[in-house]
Amino acid sequence: MFLSKSFIPLLKNYPSEAKIKSHKLMLRLGMIKQSSAGIYSWLPLGFKVMKKIEQIVREEQNKIGAQEILMPTIQSSEIWKESGRYEDYGEEMLRIKDRQNREILYGPTNEELVTDIFRNSIKSYKSLPQLLYHIQWKFRDELRPRFGIMRCREFFMKDAYSFDLSDDDAEFSYNKFFLSYLKTFKRLELSAIPMTAETGPIGGSLSHEFIILAETGESKIYTDKRIFDVNHDNYKLEKESLKKLRLEYDQFYAVTDEKIDNKEFNNKVDKKNQLETKGIEVGHIFYFGDKYSKPMNTAVDKDGKKIFVKMGSYGIGVSRLVGALIEANFDEKNEVMKWPVSVSPFECAIICFASKNDTTSIEMGIKVKNFLEQNNIETVLDDSDENFSGKLKKFNLIGIPFQILIGKNPDKNKVEFKEVGNDSKMISLEGALNFIKSKKIN
């Protein structure tokens, strides 16, 4: 990709309406553009990051045996009335009518719709368990949308649903998603804390939020610092192993301000291990048994008996994760962003000294670009006439993790290679390629 041909509408300054790091940076870099209050268009730079996050989420869902489907954004009101949530959900739900005067809605979540799909498709207990997920746009009519994509009205989300025969089987499914989420956030280079949480309008008896630490987070969290020492890498996708994993996390006090009990916090956690800070919710999982299957008459037959299936739901805010990564990685003071290699819009930026009278560096840059792209490294070449220091500042802001700097008189055998946040060094082009490949996370 040549920068001169790309659609990246950069702004010189941060827009005054933006208050937090992610909103400021996304508007300045032209990653998003506001369409109306709480609703955004995703432009190429932001869209690339979001789609890479989506793919990581998808791969980790597939690894636990979840199957991908795609449900519509518009749902019938009838199934919501059947579950009893149509009136209870509140004004966040956008209710509309079609030309036949039928009540429909823009889905804020999909428990009812996926239950309806299941009950019309599965009748025998032998087909259980079933884990279904989709990645789709959602709409919740926030009273005060703010902070850009962090609290908006339309957002891109992965939501999954489990169907099991018993509470014990359902707990196994719940724990599969618990591990899947830990692995997903690790691939995004985020340290996410699973903490017990309120079930809210989803309902149910068991719930965990996954929170990353951030000064701009809306949730205040109280936790034991030792929770960060838990290593989930050695746990297997087996019932007892996953139960042990969740219990290892649950032994540490970790709650949001919705569930804080200060006396319990002080009794369970030594002062030296107490952490009170703010965080951003990036995922939420729920187990709610037959809360939806019973009123919607969703059952399977076993030995002539009707058994209402046990269900859970599991959400990750894919679009919100773009903002969360910025909040975690953007050095606002020095105006330096660094995307994880796994989701960066490009893996390497080639920054050339260029002028109308000297095209040597551009010619060298093109050779480097072709070499890297032939070796499956996503590359952007800055072929603009902007001064060299201006280009460096721009790409430090954009946050592509690796840079190759090409001056007026480039070395034919070596390139000046830089990882954002570190000093540059002269190495062979093959050496730069191997370094970038070594940093890729599978």
C-alpha positions in Angstrom: 0.0 0.0 0.0 1.2 3.5 -0.9 0.2 6.1 1.6 -0.6 8.6 -1.2 -3.2 6.1 -2.5 -4.7 5.3 0.9 -7.9 6.7 2.4 -6.6 7.8 5.8 -8.1 11.3 6.5 -5.7 12.5 9.2 -6.4 15.6 11.2 -3.7 18.0 12.5 -5.3 18.2 15.9 -7.5 16.3 18.3 -11.2 17.2 17.9 -12.4 19.2 20.9 -15.5 16.9 21.5 -13.3 13.9 22.2 -12.5 13.4 25.9 -10.7 10.0 26.2 -7.6 8.7 24.5 -9.4 6.2 22.2 -11.9 8.7 20.9 -9.3 11.4 20.4 -6.9 9.1 18.4 -9.6 7.4 16.3 -11.0 10.7 15.1 -7.6 12.2 14.5 -6.3 9.2 12.5 -9.5 9.0 10.5 -10.3 5.5 11.8 -14.0 6.4 12.3 -16.3 9.2 11.4 -19.4 10.1 13.3 -22.7 9.7 11.4 -25.0 10.7 14.2 -25.0 10.6 18.0 -23.3 7.3 19.1 -23.2 6.0 15.5 -20.0 5.8 13.4 -18.8 4.9 10.0 -15.6 2.7 10.2 -13.0 3.9 7.7 -10.2 1.7 6.3 -7.6 2.1 9.1 -10.1 1.4 11.9 -12.0 -1.2 9.9 -8.8 -3.2 9.3 -8.0 -3.3 13.0 -11.6 -4.3 13.9 -11.6 -7.1 11.3 -8.4 -8.6 12.6 -9.8 -8.6 16.2 -12.9 -10.3 14.8 -10.8 -13.0 13.2 -8.9 -13.7 16.5 -12.2 -13.9 18.4 -13.6 -16.3 15.7 -10.5 -18.6 15.8 -10.7 -18.9 19.6 -14.5 -19.6 19.5 -13.9 -22.3 16.9 -11.2 -24.0 19.0 -13.7 -24.8 21.8 -16.2 -26.3 19.3 -18.5 -23.3 18.9 -20.2 -23.1 15.5 -20.7 -19.8 13.6 -24.1 -18.7 12.4 -25.4 -15.3 11.4 -28.6 -13.9 12.8 -30.4 -10.7 11.5 -30.2 -7.4 13.2 -34.0 -7.0 13.0 -36.1 -9.3 15.1 -39.8 -10.0 15.7 -41.2 -8.6 18.9 -43.3 -11.8 19.4 -40.4 -13.9 20.7 -39.4 -11.2 23.1 -43.0 -11.1 24.4 -42.9 -14.8 24.7 -39.8 -14.7 26.9 -41.2 -11.8 29.0 -38.5 -9.3 28.2 -40.2 -7.1 25.6 -41.5 -4.7 28.2 -38.8 -5.3 30.8 -35.8 -4.5 28.7 -36.4 -0.7 28.8 -35.9 2.2 26.4 -32.5 1.0 25.2 -34.3 -1.3 22.8 -35.2 0.4 19.5 -38.8 -0.6 18.8 -40.2 0.0 15.3 -43.1 -1.0 13.1 -43.0 -2.3 9.5 -45.5 -1.3 6.8 -47.9 -4.1 8.0 -47.9 -2.4 11.4 -46.1 -5.4 12.9 -43.9 -4.6 15.9 -40.2 -5.3 15.2 -37.0 -4.3 16.9 -33.3 -3.7 16.3 -31.7 -6.5 18.3 -29.7 -5.4 21.4 -28.9 -9.1 22.1 -30.0 -12.5 20.7 -31.1 -14.8 23.5 -34.7 -15.0 22.2 -33.8 -15.4 18.5 -31.2 -18.1 19.0 -33.6 -20.0 21.4 -36.3 -19.9 18.7 -33.8 -21.2 16.1 -32.8 -24.1 18.5 -36.3 -25.1 19.4 -37.3 -25.4 15.8 -34.2 -27.4 14.9 -33.2 -29.7 17.8 -35.5 -32.2 19.4 -33.3 -35.0 20.8 -31.0 -34.8 23.8 -28.4 -36.7 21.7 -27.7 -33.5 19.8 -26.5 -31.7 22.9 -24.4 -29.9 23.7 -24.7 -27.1 21.1 -22.5 -24.0 21.1 -23.5 -21.4 18.6 -22.1 -17.9 18.0 -22.3 -15.0 15.6 -20.6 -11.7 15.1 -23.0 -9.0 14.2 -24.1 -5.4 14.7 -26.2 -4.6 17.7 -28.1 -1.5 18.7 -28.8 -0.1 22.2 -30.3 3.3 22.4 -27.9 4.8 25.1 -29.4 7.7 26.9 -26.0 9.6 26.7 -23.7 8.0 24.1 -20.2 9.2 24.8 -16.5 8.3 24.6 -16.7 7.4 20.9 -17.0 3.7 20.3 -16.6 2.9 24.0 -20.2 3.8 24.7 -22.1 4.1 21.5 -25.5 3.1 20.2 -24.5 0.8 17.3 -21.6 -1.6 17.9 -20.1 -4.8 16.5 -20.3 -7.8 18.9 -19.6 -11.5 19.2 -22.3 -13.2 21.1 -22.4 -16.9 21.7 -25.0 -19.3 23.2 -24.8 -22.7 24.8 -27.5 -25.4 25.1 -27.0 -28.3 27.5 -29.0 -31.1 29.1 -28.0 -30.5 32.7 -26.5 -27.8 35.0 -23.3 -29.8 35.2 -23.0 -30.0 31.4 -23.9 -26.3 31.2 -21.1 -25.4 33.7 -18.6 -27.2 31.5 -19.8 -25.1 28.5 -19.5 -21.9 30.6 -16.0 -22.8 31.6 -15.0 -23.5 28.0 -15.9 -19.9 27.2 -14.1 -18.7 30.3 -10.9 -20.2 29.0 -11.6 -19.1 25.4 -11.9 -15.5 26.6 -8.6 -15.6 28.5 -6.9 -16.9 25.4 -8.5 -14.3 23.2 -7.4 -11.4 25.3 -3.9 -12.8 25.6 -3.6 -12.9 21.8 -4.5 -9.2 21.9 -1.8 -8.6 24.5 -4.4 -7.5 27.0 -4.3 -8.6 30.7 -8.0 -9.2 31.4 -9.3 -10.0 34.9 -12.3 -12.3 35.2 -14.5 -11.1 38.0 -17.9 -12.0 39.4 -20.5 -9.6 38.2 -24.2 -8.8 38.3 -26.3 -10.5 35.6 -28.3 -7.3 34.7 -31.1 -7.5 32.1 -29.7 -10.8 30.7 -30.6 -12.6 33.9 -29.2 -15.8 35.4 -27.3 -17.0 38.4 -23.7 -17.0 37.3 -21.8 -14.2 35.6 -18.2 -13.0 35.0 -17.0 -9.8 33.5 -13.6 -9.6 31.9 -12.0 -6.3 32.7 -8.7 -4.6 31.5 -7.1 -1.9 33.7 -7.5 1.6 32.3 -7.6 5.0 33.9 -10.5 6.0 31.6 -12.6 2.9 32.5 -16.2 3.5 33.7 -16.1 0.5 36.1 -14.3 0.8 39.4 -12.7 -2.5 40.4 -11.5 -4.0 43.6 -9.2 -7.0 43.3 -6.3 -9.0 44.7 -3.1 -8.2 42.8 -2.1 -11.9 42.9 -4.8 -12.7 40.4 -2.4 -11.5 37.7 -0.1 -14.4 38.6 -2.6 -17.1 37.5 -1.4 -18.9 34.3 -4.1 -20.4 32.2 -1.8 -21.9 29.6 -1.5 -25.4 31.1 -5.3 -26.0 31.4 -6.9 -28.5 29.1 -10.3 -28.4 27.4 -11.6 -31.0 29.8 -14.3 -30.7 32.5 -12.2 -31.1 35.6 -9.3 -29.0 34.3 -11.6 -26.1 33.3 -13.4 -26.2 36.6 -10.1 -26.0 38.4 -9.1 -23.1 36.3 -12.2 -21.1 37.1 -11.9 -21.8 40.8 -8.3 -20.7 40.7 -9.4 -17.3 39.5 -12.5 -17.2 41.8 -10.4 -17.7 44.9 -9.1 -14.2 44.5 -11.4 -11.3 45.4 -12.2 -9.4 42.2 -15.4 -7.4 41.8 -16.7 -4.2 40.2 -18.2 -1.4 42.3 -21.7 -3.0 41.7 -20.8 -5.9 44.0 -18.2 -4.5 46.4 -18.4 -5.3 50.0 -15.7 -3.3 51.7 -15.7 -5.4 54.9 -15.3 -8.6 52.8 -12.6 -7.0 50.7 -10.6 -6.0 53.7 -11.0 -9.4 55.4 -10.0 -11.4 52.3 -7.2 -9.3 50.9 -4.1 -8.0 52.7 -3.5 -4.3 52.3 -0.3 -4.9 50.3 -2.3 -7.0 47.7 -5.3 -4.7 47.5 -5.8 -3.0 44.2 -8.5 -0.3 43.7 -8.5 1.2 40.2 -10.7 1.6 37.1 -11.2 -0.8 34.2 -12.9 -1.4 30.9 -15.3 -4.3 30.4 -14.2 -6.2 27.2 -16.3 -9.4 27.7 -19.2 -10.7 29.8 -20.4 -14.3 30.2 -23.7 -15.5 31.8 -25.3 -18.8 32.9 -29.0 -18.6 33.3 -30.3 -22.1 33.2 -33.9 -22.3 31.8 -34.7 -18.6 32.1 -35.4 -18.5 28.4 -36.0 -22.1 27.5 -38.9 -22.5 29.9 -41.1 -19.6 28.9 -40.3 -20.3 25.2 -41.0 -24.0 25.6 -37.6 -25.1 24.4 -37.1 -28.7 25.5 -35.6 -32.0 24.3 -37.0 -35.5 24.8 -35.1 -38.0 26.9 -36.6 -41.3 27.8 -40.1 -39.9 27.2 -39.5 -36.9 29.5 -39.5 -33.3 28.5 -36.3 -31.5 29.7 -35.9 -27.8 29.3 -32.4 -27.1 28.0 -29.9 -25.2 30.1 -28.5 -22.1 28.5 -25.7 -19.5 28.8 -24.7 -16.5 26.7 -21.2 -15.0 26.1 -20.4 -11.6 24.7 -17.3 -9.8 23.5 -17.5 -6.2 22.2 -15.4 -6.6 19.0 -15.6 -2.9 18.1 -15.1 -1.8 21.7 -11.9 -3.8 21.8 -10.4 -1.4 19.2 -10.9 1.4 21.7 -9.7 -0.7 24.7 -6.4 -1.5 22.9 -5.8 2.2 22.4 -6.6 3.0 26.0 -4.1 0.3 27.0 -1.3 1.1 24.5 -1.5 4.8 23.6 1.1 7.1 25.2 -0.8 10.4 24.9 1.9 12.6 26.4 4.5 11.5 23.8 1.9 10.9 21.1 3.1 7.3 20.5 0.7 4.4 19.8 1.8 0.8 19.3 -0.7 -1.7 18.1 -0.1 -5.4 18.9 1.3 -7.1 15.7 -1.7 -9.4 15.6 -4.2 -6.5 14.9 -2.1 -3.7 13.5 -3.5 -2.2 10.3 -0.1 -2.8 8.7 2.8 -4.7 10.1 5.6 -2.5 8.8 5.8 1.2 7.7 8.5 2.2 5.2 9.3 5.9 5.8 11.3 7.5 3.1 13.1 10.8 2.9 11.6 12.2 -0.3 11.7 15.4 -2.3 10.7 16.5 -5.8 14.4 16.5 -6.7 15.5 13.3 -5.1 13.6 10.0 -5.6 16.4 7.6 -4.6 14.8 6.8 -1.2 11.4 6.2 -2.8 12.9 3.8 -5.3 14.7 1.9 -2.5 11.4 2.0 -0.5 9.5 0.3 -3.3 12.1 -2.5 -3.5 11.8 -3.0 0.3 8.0 -2.9 0.1 7.9 -5.5 -2.7 10.3 -7.8 -0.8 8.3 -7.6 2.4 4.9 -8.1 0.7 6.3 -11.1 -1.2 7.0 -12.5 2.2 3.5 -11.8 3.5 4.2 -8.8 5.6 1.5 -6.1 5.3 3.3 -2.9 4.4 2.6 0.8 3.9 5.1 3.1 2.1 5.0 6.8 2.9 5.7 8.3 -0.6 4.5 11.8 0.3 6.6 15.0 0.1 6.2 15.7 3.8 9.4 16.4 5.7 11.1 13.4 7.3 10.5 14.4 10.9 6.8 15.0 10.2 6.5 11.5 8.8 8.1 10.0 11.9 5.7 11.8 14.1 2.8 10.7 12.0 3.7 7.0 12.0 4.4 7.1 15.8 0.8 8.3 16.1 -0.6 5.7 13.7 1.1 3.0 15.7 2.3 0.5 13.2 4.7 -1.6 15.3 7.7 -1.7 13.0 9.3 1.0 10.8 12.0 0.9 8.1 13.6 4.4 7.7 15.2 5.2 4.3 17.3 8.3 4.1 18.8 10.3 1.2 21.6 7.9 0.5 20.4 4.4 1.5 22.7 1.5 2.2 22.3 -1.2 -0.5 22.9 -4.0 2.0 21.2 -2.8 5.2 18.2 -0.9 6.3 17.5 1.3 9.4 15.0 -0.8 11.3 13.0 0.4 14.3 10.4 -1.1 16.6 8.1 1.6 17.9 9.3 2.6 21.4 12.9 1.4 20.8 16.0 2.9 19.1 16.6 2.1 15.5 19.4 -0.1 14.3 21.1 -1.0 11.0 20.3 -4.6 10.0 19.9 -6.6 6.8 16.5 -6.6 5.1 16.3 -10.4 5.8 17.1 -9.7 9.4 14.2 -7.2 9.6 11.9 -9.7 8.0 12.8 -12.5 10.4 12.4 -10.1 13.4 8.9 -9.1 12.3 7.9 -12.7 11.7 9.2 -13.7 15.2 6.9 -11.1 16.8 3.8 -12.4 15.1 1.4 -14.2 17.5 -0.3 -17.3 16.2 
